[in-house]
């Protein structure tokens, strides 16, 4: 009988800790719903004690997600565990995930505790969590640099206190596959009671081996992989969910292991995370990168034309990459539009569907044919929770290589329209300066990127900005899409400002 590995997704916790990847409540709910649709077994929705906002987001996710277990992280501290339980208590299936470091380095310099004190703390706090919840995961932080026998002792303590899942994290991405295989195998053979628990692995990518290490752990007997969409996370990131899943799927005869992920949702989930965080994946990123199914070499092209299996070990369709172009234009009706969205795997609520259809009709006035990627771009514009404070009414740009660029920007706020003019080096800078005059806040552009989303002279482009406002330390990501690069740039800036004021 084939083993089934649980997929524990920590995009909303570890992934969000990646610089520039913070999400607002609305975005977290969208991601959680997509993870549920993918068939993720456990969603680590956040770290409840981190902030009231984090706790509220976890509680909201616990309220709407029905088929995935909802998990909150907690240190071995009673107030952390209390906060975690309060956040997840309404979930259909709830898990508390407690952790404590077990490596000599962490115990001495971070915890300033003796090994015996660490054991006592594990015993007390796992038992404390168990009073709230039957599903308890214990993580031995920095397990892969821990003494093996002490690690087994710590895990045994957690089992006796009520832990049902034991996580062996490679916290700093130090392992190579052979080492983590041996470590998991040793733990399985030397920890009393472990046969009644799920062994998990949580691998970081500092040496580029997070996916390989996760798969090695599965081969050694781990039954849960902890991962994130696009591999986002602390430092160099986590094991990439799509890579782990497709490796198990594509090489099933080798691993003889399956999972519950609906692989046709992978591309959509990847695009969603890129849109929300403003962090694109590299063209060469396995599974979801732009070049993953592209063939430029003449020899490769000839082989693929004869038989795709010559150079493709999986199909684009298997991960949900759309292959057919939408044949819609300005005369297309709503029914055809909605049907195509369903074909692409999108289910939108009525309010968002109305907005996207309006954008589609506006785009159809500018383009003869709307392609699937055009639709995805319209759907993916970062949502703003609540009403938009500012909308772009009009802009006029005067620019050239022998003059200082000027921009006249008109923004609508409620029933009022505000117009300002500004000059700067370049049309984008001038436009942003004019917007700043209207908004009246200290807005700093920290990062800006622009890329084409589709092909041809009428291609849509996507602008992504990262802003800090009024001296805040948190980045706000804004996104704008248009067939005009200046308009896309201005819209992205306004999108970021609206998100700041409404979140």
DADAZI-V614345 format. One record per helix or strand. SS is the DSSP state (H for helix, E for strand). FROM is the first residue (numbers start at 1). TO is the last residue. If there is no record, write none. Layout:
ss = (SS	SS)
from = (FROM	FROM)
to = (TO	TO)
This chain:
ss = (E	E	H	H	E	H	H	E	H	E	H	H	E	H	H	E	H	H	E	H	E	H	E	E	H	H	E	H	H	H	H	E	H	H	E	H	E	E	E	H	E	E	E	H)
from = (3	6	15	25	42	48	52	69	78	94	104	115	136	143	148	165	177	194	198	210	224	229	238	240	241	252	257	263	298	308	316	328	334	350	370	372	391	405	416	427	443	461	476	485)
to = (4	9	17	38	46	50	64	75	88	101	111	130	141	145	161	170	190	196	204	219	228	231	238	240	250	255	258	277	306	310	319	328	343	364	370	380	398	413	424	439	452	469	482	502)
